[in-house]
Amino acid sequence: MKNYFKTSAFVIILAFTFFSCKKKDSQPSTPLKSEIAVKIKSGNLVSPIASGTKGTASISWSNYNVILGDVSFSGTKDGVPASPFTIPSKEFEFKDGSKADLLGTLLIPEGSYSKSQYTLNFKARTGNALEISGVYTDVNGIAYTIKFVCKQEVASIAVGEDKIIKPTQNYLVDIIMDWDKLSANITTSDLANVTYISKNSILIDETNNPDLYAKFKNNLSTIAHFTYNQSKDF
């Protein structure tokens, strides 16, 4: 009888160990993550409009002020759409003179990412979400001051390269604002028919030149791109 109880106890312990190990093995492992620092900076500021016999019409942007809300990363991980990762919402001011401002950091699970994009939300609780000004020079060489003001919330989607995120490495992402793309599909005819707020001064907002405003606002969604850089220090 004594041996019977010893044998039964041994069998119970063995069974418990087996099922405990099986349960542990069946639990999915938590994927390792890498830290990605996200920075924003300006790209090209000169927008060619059209060429004429006397020269090339262009807009040279110089002064800008952007208020950003949240910034999120999304894409396809190992062939499966991944849930977005977001830097918490805050009012972040990005203005001329900034070299590369840190927006925040993200923790991204390791894996092979494709169709990646970073979404920037232009959003201001009060005032303007974006204001950018410069000089428009027509084909005759006549210069006009020009300002574009957007108070509405707009999302700009930055696209870039596919990337294999490795858990042992940290990365830096530069989001580049390509201001030259702000005037995509804008023609000299568009700018020749504007309403001036004063001599040689053009304001583009919801009230002044609304048709042109709609074109500029639409272009905001595609004026950014991003690049990855492996980095030990942010």
N, C-alpha and C positions, 0 to 999 in steps of 0.2 A: 504493500500500500504506500509505503514511504517513497519507494522508487517511482511509483505511479505519479505521485504529486510532483516529484522532482522533474519527471519527464514532461508532464503537462505544463509546468511553469516555464520550462525551457522552450517548449513549442510556442507558448503565448508570447514570450519575449522575442523569439525569432520572427513570429508573424508581425508583431508590432513594429519591429525594426525594419522589416521588409516593406510594409505599407507606408511607414514614415519616409523611407528613402524614396519610394515610388512617388509619393505625394510631393516631396521636395523636388524630385527630378522633373515632375510634370508642370511645376510652376514656371511661367515664362520669365526669363532673365530680364532685368531692367537694362535697357540700352544705355551705353555710356554717352556722355554729352560733351560737346565742345563749346567754349565761350566765344562768341562773335561780337566784336565791338563794331558799332555802326557809326560811321562819320558821314558828314555831308559837306560838299564843297562846290564851288562854281566851275563851270566849264567855259566854253566859248561864249563871248558876250556880243559878237558881231553877227548880225543877220542880214545876208544879202537878200534883196527883194527882186530886183530885175536889172538888166543892163540896157543902156541906151547909147546913142551916138556920142553923147557928151560925157558919159560916165556911168557908174553903177549906183543904183539906188540901194540904200542899206539903212539898217537901224543899229546903232551902237549903244547897247545898254551899259549903264555905269552904276547907277544907284538902285539898290533893291532892299526890301525888307519883307521877310516871310515869317509868318507865325504858323508853326507846325503843332498839330495835336499828336495823336498816337502814330507810331510807325510799326508796321507788321511785316513779317516774312511768311511767304507761303510757297508751295511747290509740290513736286512729286518726288517721294522718297522711295527708292528701290521699286519704282513702277507703280506705287500706290499714292494717291493724293494724301498729303499730310495736312494735319490741322495747323492753322496759322499760329505763329508765335509773335507776341506783341510786346513792344516796349510801352510801358504804361503811359496813358494819356497825360500830356502836360503842354503848357504853352511854351514852345521853344522858339526863340527868336534867332533867325539866321539873316544876317545882313551883310552889305558890301564891306569888304575889308576882312571878312572871315576867311581863314585859310582852310581849315578842315575841322569843323566843330563836332565833338562827340555827342551823339544823340542818346546813346545808352548801350547796353549790352543784352544779348540774347543767349540762352542756353539751348542749343540745337542738338538733338540725338544724332549719333553717328549714322552714316549711310551715304548712298549715292543720290544726289539731288539733281533733278532736271526741271525745266519749265519754272525756274525760280523767279520770284519777283518780290521786291520790297515796295510796299504801298505807303506813300506819304500823304497824310491828311492835312491840307491847308485849312486851318480853322482858328478863328479868333473869337473869344467871348465878346469882346467889344472892339470896335475899330475895324481895320482892314486885315484880311487874311494874307493878302499879298499886295505889294506896291512896288512897281519897278519903273524907272524912268531913264531916259537917254536922249539921243539925238537922231532924228530921221533926216537923212540927206537924199533928196530926189535926184533924178538923172541929170538935172540941170545944175546940180551942185548947191542948190538952195537948202539950207539947214533949218530944221524945225525941232523945237523941244517936244518930246512925246512922253506921256505917262499913262501906264495901265494900272488900274486899281480894281481889285477884286475883294468884295466883302463876303461873298458866298463861300460856303464850304465846298472844297474841290479835292478830289483824290488824284494824285499823280503816281503812276505805276512805273517803277524803275525795273528794267529787265537787264539780264546779263548772262554770264556763262554758267554752264552746268558745273557741279562741284562734288567731289567726294569728301565728305566731312570726316576727319579722323579724330578719334577721341583723345589722342595724346597731344593734339596741337590746338593752339588758339589762332583765331583768324581776325583780320581787320577787313571790313567792307567799306569801300568808299562809294557813296552815292553822289553822282555828279549831276548837277543841274545844268543842262545844256540850254542856256537861255536863247541861243541862236534859233532853236526850234520853236520858240514862242511865236514867231511870225510865219510859220509854215502855212502855205496856201494863201498868204496875204499878198495882194498885188498892188502895183502902183496906182491902179484905178481905185482900189479900196481907199488908199491914203489920199488920193487927189480929191475925193468927194467927202472928206470929213468936215465936221463943224468945228471951227476953232473957238477956244475959250478966250483967246486974245491973239494978237498978231503973231503968226509963226509959232503958236503953241497949241498942241493937240492933247486933249484929255480923253481917255477911253475908259468908260465905266458904264454902269447900268443905265445911267441917264444920258450921258454924252456919247454919241456914236454907238448906240446899242447893238447894231448889226456887226460892227467890227469887234465890239466887246465879246459877242458870242463866239466869234472865231478864235480870239485870243484865249478865252476861257476854255474852249474845247481843246486847244493845243496844250494847255497845262497838264492834261492827263498823260502826255507822251513825251515830256521834255527831259526825262531823267533816265540814266542807266547806272549800273553798278559794276564794280570790279572787286575781286577777292585778292587779299594779300595775306600770306602767312606771317604771323607776327608773334613775338614772344612778349612784347610790351605794348600796351595800349596807350 
